[in-house]
Amino acid sequence: MSRRGLGHGTGRRVGRRLWGALVALCGLVGVAAAEGPGAGIVERARLEVAPGGKAFEQITIENPLGDVIVEGYDGTSILIETKKAAPDQDALERLRISLVPNPDGTVRISTTADGGREVRPLARSAVRIDLVVRAPRDARIDAAVSSGKLEVVNMDAGGELDTASGPISVRNVAGGLSTHSVTGPTSLAQVFGSVDAQTISSDLELDTIGGERLVAYANRGKIAGRRVRARHVELTTTDGGIVLEAETALHGRLIVASLKGDVEVRLRRQGPVAIRARGGKVDLGSATLVAHRDGWVHGQLGQLLSGSRPAVVELRSRYGFVQLTVVD
Amino acid sequence: MTCEHVQKRLTAYLDGELDGDRGSVVRGHLRACATCRQIASDEAALRDGLRQLPPVDPPASLWAGVQARLAEAEVADAKRPAWRRALARWAPLAPRYALGGLVAAAAVTAIWWRTHRDADPEQATATPSQVLAADTTPAVPATALAVDISADLAAESDRITATYAETAAELLALASERRHEWAPDEQQAFDAQVAALRSAIDDASAERPRHRAWRSLIRYLQNAVVRDQIALAGGAP
């Protein structure tokens, strides 16, 4: 919603909230303390943002200068702890944190560094801003960092997480979750909702994932999953191997594919399962082999009755070893 | 004190930089010499006029230019071999130390000749060049010293885009290796999908949608290369 489009009442409410946030920020910055002269200057501040009427529904955080940790809790306000670190006061003053609460229940927190007046350029590695955000559990998190750590715990409305080279760590999160990293490792644990994860040159670790869909791609990296119980699972790598311990859902679909890596799947099944696999070498363990057709090895677990819809498992690696182990 | 001596010291006198005796001497001369007094008066008036001029902020572009030139100079300095930097520092003193240097060089040559006359000539010539090569390697990359944080942040999106582009190019190369296995209609579908996804990248105006479009292209290429999934139901992935 554009500011021009706001009514007078809404505008006043927004204004009051912004003033409140500003006053709180000024007060808190005032008590910020300098620490450790040998290690440069560290400035800490705390800020609480209360909802102006509508509960916070989405929190957008962009911090290219350091870590972001988001912790869900049972309150309604957003509590923000900031930590700025710089070699000297001039550099510290270039670091900016902005907070924009909107009347539609969204909040945007972003950080940047102003253009400096120093004669010598300020290296990016010399400064950092770390944010710890305690947020209402039912707010959706949309966060992006660069080389810092991005951690989200105890949230109930999912979100979208982006890093360039920093690690992504998610624990105990419900709702649709989408994560992307270029070279940072991604670790998702106790996620209950559809997951879409993608990395370019890093590993993906999945632990206790339950939801309708789990789609994960790693280009140059491996995927390791355990306690995966999504109805539709697709894991794809180009170079890295895939190790998965999963449970097939009734009528579910599990596709595990790599171009050059090995594929190892330990499967717990519910109901009948139709399997097809191809690879440099294929071992379907205790599954009943049915046929070899067009380069595929076909097998099954349990009785496939005509007209029934078994769960489907597809395992493939062009150059690697494909192995299926059935766990009873 | 002559007029010439006083006029040389007038600037320092007007700046209040002449201490006790020297200031007193200049002041005494000005009381007695009309010519010098007039010169001092003119200079004082000029300084007052300059002080009353409004302050002028240089345009931002000027400052950016200065910073850019400083950065360029630092990069050039960092790239210059250590021996050339050392030479530049010592060059002004060269004439003074030339004779001493010649004597020292002659002594070193004599010692070297006495100690190495039986050594392998190839080994003897290789070692100094290896040492020189090691010395010229900068400890810190020159760009890391010169790039300011604001420029670094602005360039981040381009670095990510470059990684995506490199990955897509690798996957396209893998796809082209497998292309002969595809039927003609699959090849056509592949080309059309790649063109559509590339067009989505070009059309994206903001950074995050553009990166999202790159990831869609990479995902599609991975599906094509790893899973032979070429034609997608419902268009772009």
Chai-1 contact restraints between the chains, C-beta under 6 A:
chainA,res_idxA,chainB,res_idxB,connection_type,confidence,min_distance_angstrom,max_distance_angstrom,comment,restraint_id
A,P64,B,L153,contact,1.0,0.0,6.0,A-B,restraint_1
A,A113,B,I149,contact,1.0,0.0,6.0,A-B,restraint_2
A,A113,B,S150,contact,1.0,0.0,6.0,A-B,restraint_3
A,G115,B,S150,contact,1.0,0.0,6.0,A-B,restraint_4
A,P121,B,D148,contact,1.0,0.0,6.0,A-B,restraint_5
A,L122,B,D148,contact,1.0,0.0,6.0,A-B,restraint_6
A,L122,B,I149,contact,1.0,0.0,6.0,A-B,restraint_7
A,R124,B,I149,contact,1.0,0.0,6.0,A-B,restraint_8
A,R124,B,D152,contact,1.0,0.0,6.0,A-B,restraint_9
A,A164,B,I160,contact,1.0,0.0,6.0,A-B,restraint_10
A,V182,B,I160,contact,1.0,0.0,6.0,A-B,restraint_11
A,V182,B,T163,contact,1.0,0.0,6.0,A-B,restraint_12
A,Q198,B,R215,contact,1.0,0.0,6.0,A-B,restraint_13
A,I200,B,T167,contact,1.0,0.0,6.0,A-B,restraint_14
A,Y217,B,R219,contact,1.0,0.0,6.0,A-B,restraint_15
A,Y217,B,Q222,contact,1.0,0.0,6.0,A-B,restraint_16
A,N219,B,T167,contact,1.0,0.0,6.0,A-B,restraint_17
A,T236,B,Q222,contact,1.0,0.0,6.0,A-B,restraint_18
A,T236,B,V226,contact,1.0,0.0,6.0,A-B,restraint_19
A,T238,B,Q222,contact,1.0,0.0,6.0,A-B,restraint_20
A,A257,B,V226,contact,1.0,0.0,6.0,A-B,restraint_21
A,A257,B,R227,contact,1.0,0.0,6.0,A-B,restraint_22
A,L259,B,V225,contact,1.0,0.0,6.0,A-B,restraint_23
A,L259,B,V226,contact,1.0,0.0,6.0,A-B,restraint_24
